[in-house]
Amino acid sequence: MTESDHEQLLYMLMEHKGSALISGYESELYNSLLKDWHKENKMNYSQAGSKKQEVLWMNFEPPEQLSIFDLVTEEDKAR
């Protein structure tokens, strides 16, 4: 993705009315545009096995223990 693509994605997500979670790596652009979002840093391993710090930006306050299954709606479960 180009810098412009990232900007366009972030502006669209900032207008999104539902929950949104973005996973990536530390970024001035993301930190700047998503400054009002909840941000968490997680240490993970890359596919090559090296340690990497992943960043999660959320437009909601997560529960204490964040699980992807907590984000599934009743409508999603019915599918």
VMD Tcl script that draws the C-alpha trace (Angstrom):
set ca {
  {0.00 0.00 0.00}
  {1.17 3.52 -0.73}
  {1.18 6.30 1.87}
  {-1.89 7.71 0.12}
  {-3.64 4.33 0.35}
  {-2.96 4.22 4.09}
  {-4.31 7.75 4.54}
  {-7.45 6.93 2.56}
  {-8.02 3.77 4.62}
  {-7.59 5.63 7.91}
  {-9.94 8.46 6.92}
  {-12.58 5.90 5.90}
  {-12.19 4.02 9.19}
  {-12.43 7.24 11.17}
  {-15.90 7.75 9.63}
  {-16.94 4.11 10.22}
  {-19.78 3.86 12.76}
  {-18.96 0.34 13.97}
  {-16.03 -1.13 15.86}
  {-12.71 -1.16 14.07}
  {-9.37 -2.71 15.01}
  {-6.19 -2.22 13.01}
  {-3.07 -4.29 13.52}
  {0.30 -3.09 12.31}
  {3.64 -1.69 13.36}
  {4.51 1.66 14.90}
  {3.64 4.44 12.46}
  {3.70 8.24 12.77}
  {0.83 8.47 10.26}
  {-1.39 6.05 12.20}
  {-0.47 7.61 15.56}
  {-1.27 11.07 14.22}
  {-4.59 10.28 12.56}
  {-5.76 7.78 15.18}
  {-4.63 9.81 18.18}
  {-8.09 9.53 19.79}
  {-8.21 5.74 19.38}
  {-7.19 3.23 22.03}
  {-3.70 1.89 21.32}
  {-1.98 -1.22 22.65}
  {1.49 -2.59 21.98}
  {2.00 -6.36 21.91}
  {5.23 -8.30 21.55}
  {4.87 -11.05 18.94}
  {7.04 -13.17 16.69}
  {7.40 -12.62 12.96}
  {7.10 -15.47 10.45}
  {10.91 -15.68 10.52}
  {10.81 -16.17 14.29}
  {12.20 -12.79 15.32}
  {10.48 -10.69 18.00}
  {8.43 -7.79 16.70}
  {6.31 -5.22 18.48}
  {2.82 -5.18 16.99}
  {0.50 -2.23 17.51}
  {-3.28 -2.48 17.80}
  {-5.37 0.65 17.24}
  {-9.06 0.42 18.25}
  {-11.90 2.91 18.00}
  {-13.37 1.42 21.20}
  {-12.19 0.65 24.72}
  {-11.48 -3.08 24.81}
  {-12.41 -5.37 27.69}
  {-9.54 -6.36 29.99}
  {-8.81 -9.51 27.98}
  {-9.26 -8.80 24.28}
  {-10.47 -11.71 22.18}
  {-11.39 -11.63 18.51}
  {-14.48 -13.62 19.47}
  {-15.69 -10.71 21.62}
  {-16.05 -8.69 18.42}
  {-18.39 -11.19 16.74}
  {-21.97 -9.95 16.59}
  {-25.11 -12.06 16.91}
  {-25.67 -11.50 13.18}
  {-22.20 -12.93 12.45}
  {-22.96 -15.99 14.61}
  {-26.17 -16.64 12.65}
  {-24.29 -16.93 9.35}
}
mol new
graphics top color blue
foreach p $ca { graphics top sphere $p radius 0.5 }
foreach p [lrange $ca 0 end-1] q [lrange $ca 1 end] { graphics top cylinder $p $q radius 0.2 }
display resetview
